Each structure stands twice: as structure tokens, then as C-alpha cells.
Amino acid sequence: MADFENIMRRIITGDDADGQSLVIIDGPPSAASGDPNVGGLFEIWHDAASGPLDPKAHADLGPERSVLSPAAGNVKVRWFVIPPRPPGVPVEDLKAATRARFASFDAEDHLTDQSKHPAMHRTHSIDVICLLQGEVDLVLDNSRTRVTPGQIVIQRGTSHGWEAIGGPALLLAVLIDRPLS
């Protein structure tokens, strides 16, 4: 069994009133949708992608609820865990469970062709995704690509899905809002 919960620690820095750097947040994800050792989304930060940066502002910008995509003009940082496909579950049941799961984080309309993969979806963002632990296949419309720890995928608004190989996989994602042309 994976022990991803002990890895998920947010350390957020800022400046004090004198401009000296310090840790302003040290703790778990700000929000979770799922179980860290089984599967789900685990929020770190959600902020404007441009504009002035104020290190003296100490507000926790970790989302209070998991939503798949960043808000317009924002960047979102999160961990996500992909479980392996459960053996013996009928495909239609898996598709229905996936639709319900995506609906729980406001993303049912992001699902695309579930005949290719139950969680095939498209986001309106550039996603920088690094596999931290485990092994996954990146499922695209016409191919699969194996990803191993330390490797990075730049997901550019295309239809895709993830499939864990052998056990749950932990990934880190930076999602940057970017409307599709």
C-alpha cells in the first residue's frame, strides 16, 4: 500500500513586516477529494497567473474544495493520485463511477471519449505534470506512453487519461489556465 499521505506537505513562504522570509503555511493539502493512498485530487495553491506578487500577504490560497480546472487567468497546483484499474469491474460501471467522480469536482463536462478510457478528458489549461511515485500510462486518442518517476508531461489541452500500472501513482500538477483556440 502506498503511503502518499505522509508525502503531501505544503510549505508556503512569505515575508514578515521587515521583508524577512519565513514559512507562513506548513501542513497538509488545503482540500482533498478522495483518499491519498487510493486516488483523488489534493490541493496545494490557486492564484492569479499574472500581476503583482506580494510576499507579505499571508492568505492561504490553497482551495477549500477540489475543482479540476483553474479559474480563468489563474494557476493551480495540486497532487493527484491515480489508482490502478480495479479488476473485474464491468466497463459500464467504471464509466458511470468516473462520471460521478468528475461531477464531484465540477468536471463532468470535461469527459471526452470514454470508449478509449473511462477517465478520458480535456482541460482548458497547460498542465505541467511530474510523476513522483509509481508508474502510469498517459492515454491519448491514438496512443499510450509509459511515464516513470521524475518524468514530466506537458499536457496542452488535449484529450487524455491516466492509468496506473501495478499500484497507485502520485503525480504533481501545475495547471495554467489557457483558453483553447
N, C-alpha and C positions, 0 to 999 in steps of 0.2 A: 504494500500500500504506500502510495506517495505521502510525503509529509510537507506539502506545499504551504500549509498554513503558517509554518514557522519561518518560511522564506519571505512571506508577504509583509514587509515592514516599510512603511513610508517615513522617510526622513526629509522634512521640508525645511529649508533655510530661509533666513531673512536677516534684516539689520535691526539693531536696537536704536534707541533715540540718538545715540552718539555715532551711528554709522558703523558700529562693530558687528561683524557677522555672528550669528548664533542659530541654533536649531529652534524652530518655532513649533514644529509638529514631529513627534516620534511615536509612531503607533501603527495599528493595523489599517487595512483598507477603509476608506470613508464609507463605503457601501458595498454590499455583496448581493449577488443574485445567483445563488447556488451554494455548493459545498466546495471549499478549496481543494479537497482531495479527490473529488469526483468530477466536478465540472461546473462552469459558470463564469460570470464576469465579476471582477473585483477592482473597484475604483480607486485611483490614486489622485488625479488632479484634472480640472476642467477650467480653462481660462481663455481669454482672448488670444488669438494667434498673432495679433499686431497691436501697436500702440505702446504707450509708455509703461515701463516696468517700475514698480515701487517696492523695493525690498523691505521698507518699513511697514508696509501693510501686512498684517498678520492674520488676515481672514483665512480660514480653512476653505480652499476652493476645491476640495475633494467633493464630488457629487454625493448627495444624500440618497440617491436612487440610481440604479443602473439603467441607462438608456444606451442603445447600441451606438448611435452616431453622435458626433459632437454637434453642438448648436451652431448655427450659421456664424461664420467668422471665428470659430473657436478651435482650440486644440484640446484633445482628451488623452489622458494617459491612464492605462489600466493593465492589470494582469488578466489573462483568461486561461481557463483550464479546459482542455478538450478530453473527454473520456473516450475509450475505445468503443466501437460499435458493439452493443450488447448482443450476445449470441442468442439465436432462437426467437428474437422478437420479429413478428411479421412486419414487412416493409411499410404497409399502410399504417400500422400502429406507430412505427417510428416517425413517419412523416407527420402524423397528427400530433404526436408529442412535441416534435420540433416546431410545428406551427404555434402550439400553445406556449412553448418556451420563448420563441421570438416575440410573440404578442406580449409576454410579461415584461420585456424591455423595449416596448414600443417599436418593434421592427418586423412585424409580420409582413408588412408591405415590401420589405427588402428581399424576401424569399423569391427565388427565380425558379429554375427547373429542378424540382425535387426528384425527377426521374434519374438525374445524374448523381445526386447526393441529397439525402434528406435535409441537410442544412445549407444547400447551395443558395447563396445570397449575394447581393450587390450593395455596396455602401457608396455614398457620395462624398468620399474623402480619399486622401492619400494616406495609406496606413503603412507605417514602418513597424514591422513585426519581427521580433527576435525570439527564437526558440531557446528557452532556458534549460528545460529538462524534459526528457522523454524523446519521442520520435513521432513525426507526423508526415502525412501526405498532404500537400496542397493540391486540392482537386479543382481543376479548371474545366471549361466546357469540353475540351478535346484532349486533355492530358492530365497526368498526375506527376508531381515532382516530390521526391523524398527530401525532407528537411531534418537535419540533425542539430544537436545543441551548438549554439554560437552562430548559427547561420541566420541570415536576415532576408526577409521577403519585403519588397516594396510593392504593395498591393495598390494598384492605380484605378480604383473604381470599376473593376471588372467582376464578373460573376465568379464566385469561388466558394469552396467549402474546405473544411479541415477534417482529417481523420487520424486519430491517434493510433499508433502501432504498438501493440504489446502492453500498454498500460496508459494511464492518464499522462497528458503532456502539459507543461506550464509554459506559457508564452507571455511576452511583454509587448504591448502595442502602444504606439503613438499615432493617434488619428487626427489628421489635419483637414478641417472642412474645406472642400473644394467642389463647387457645383460641376456637374457633368456638362460637357458641351453638347 
